[in-house]
Amino acid sequence: MVGLRKAQKEMTRNLLLEKGLELFIANGYAATTVDEIAASVGTTRTTFYMHFPSKGELVRSLVATVNDILTQADNPSLTEVAASNDPELIRQFIARKFSQWPIIKPYITVAHQAAALEPDIQDTIDSWFDSAIADIERGLNLANRFDPGTRRIRCSLAFGELEFISRRWMRLGWLIDPDVALDMMVESWCQLLVDPAQPPRN
């Protein structure tokens, strides 16, 4: 019985996330109410607040979902890619991110809508981005590549490029050939993260 209640609770939480995302996309974050999200799942605001203290907390859970979608597909991890000194692994990583953008677009769109109204959600997004930058920096640290004083900015520039292009794509679509974009971004990442004088790490 305890296991059944736990499963039902988890199912309700997942439905609130799913329907909340759908309503945010359809109507906008600001215009969507807790009552509407709860009603779309066939429950009440009281039940909503048992799972999420606020709409903002639901969005923070959506950001966590995006992070899971992105990182679970990464084998090797971003840290391992950065440590590898291997342009081919960098290409594979960036190409994989390009392919994931259609999946994560609704989540990212809603997160930025919410962040415009709630500073703590912007803090969540900033922390998420800082974590990705730290993953890249950890790779350079493991490889002991480049002056330690330059590693953070190298990683920030590399991730910043990817983030900027992803946001442009989510608003406007591909305005340039995606294959060209991939080639140029790989070249830029290699300039920042790869030492051509060293062989790739196995």
N, C-alpha and C positions, 0 to 999 in steps of 0.2 A: 504493500500500500504506500509506504514512504517513497519507494522508487517510482511508482506511478505518479504521485503528486509532484515529485521533482521533475519528471519528464513533461508533465503538463505545464508546469511553471516555465520550463525552458522553451517549450513550444510557444507559449503565449509571448514570452520575451522576444523570440525570433520573429513572430508575426508582427509585433509592435514595431520592430526594426524594419521589417520588409514593407509594411503598409505606411509607416512614417516616411520612409524614403520615397515611396510612390507619391504620397501627398505633397511632400516638399517639392518634388520635381514638377508635379502638376500645378500646384497653387503658389509655390514659393514658401520659404521658411517662415517669413514674418506672418503670412496670412493663414497658415495652418495652425489649428488649435489642438490642444491636448484632447479635448472632447472628440474632435473629428478623428484623430488617430485611434482613440479607444473605440469609437463607434465602428470604424472600419474593420476592427478585429472582432466586433461583437461583444465588447466588454465596456467597462466604465472607467472614468478618470481615476477612481480610487485604485483600481487594478493597475492602471498605467503607473501611478505614483509608487506602487509597490515594487515596480521594476526600474523606474527612472525618476529621479527627483524633479526633473524638468525636461523640457524639449532639448535644451542644450546638452544635457547628459546623454540623451538618446543620440545626438549628433556625435558626441565624443565616442560613443560605442561604434558608430558607423565609421569614424576615422580608424578605430582599432581594427575593424573588419577590413578596411582597405589595406592597412599595413599587413594583415595576415594574408590577404590575396596576393600582394606583391612579393612578400618574402617567402611564402611557402613554395613558390615556383622557382626560387633561386637555388640552383645546385650547379656549380658552387655558389657560396654566399657572396654578397657584395664585398665583404672583408677579404675573402679568398681571391676574388677577382682583382681587387686592388693590390694585393700582395703578389699576384702572379707575375707581373711585368709582361703579360702576354696580350698583345693586341687582339688576337682572335677571341680570347675570353671576354675582353671588353666589348667587342662587336656583338658577341652572342648575348651579353647582358643587356646592352642598350636595345638591341632588336627585340628582346623579350619584353622590355618595358614598353616599347612602341606597340607591341601586340596586345598588351594588357590595358592600354588606355581606354578602348571602348568599354571594357568591363568596369573600370573604376570611375569613368566620367560622371555618372549620377552622384556617387558618393562625394567626389571632389567638388562638384558644382554646389551641392547642398552645404558642404563644410564651409566653403567661402561665403555663401549667402549668410550663414549663421554667424560667421566670424565678423562680418560687417556690422552686426548688431550686438554681439556679445564678445567682449575682449578676452574672456577666459577661453573661448573656443579658438581664437587666434593664437593664444598661448599654447593650446594643445597642438595646433598645426605646426607652430614654430618648434615645439619640442620634438615632434615627429621628424621634421626636416633635420633638426640638429642631430637626432639619433642616426639618420642615414649618413650625414656628413661624418659623424664619429666612426661609423662602420668603415668608411673608406679610409679615414685617417688611421684606424687600427691596422688596416692592411699595409699601409706604408710604414707604420711603426714596426710591424712584424718583419717586414723585408729590410728594415733599416735603410730605406731608400730616400734620397734627397735630404737637404738640410732640415733638421727638425723644426726650425723656425718658419719654414715655408710650407710644411705639410698641411696645416689646417686651411690655409688660403687656397692651396691647390685643390683640396677636396671640396671646399665651398664653391669654387669656381666651376668645377666639374659637375657637381650636383645642381648648382644654380642654373647651368645651361639646360640640363635635362628638365628641370622644373619649369623654366621659362617656356621652352618649346612645348611641353605638355599642356600648359595653361593656354597657350596660343591655339594649339590644336583643338582643345576642348571648346573654345569659343568660336573658332573660325574654320576648323578643318585643316586639311593639308593645302597650304598655299604654294608649297614647293613640292617637288618630287620627293616622296619619303625615302627613296633609296639614296638620293643625293644628301638628304638631311642626315641619314644614318652614316654615310661615308664621312661627312664633315664633322659630325659629333664624335665619331670614333677617332678621327684625326686629332681633334681638340683634346679629348680625354687622354690620348696617348702622349701628347705634348706635355700635359700636366702630370700624368701619373706613371709614365713608362720611361725608363732609362734605356735608350737603345744600346748603350755600351755594356749592358748586363744581359745575360740570357734569361729567357722565361724561367720561372720557378716551377718545379713539378709539384 
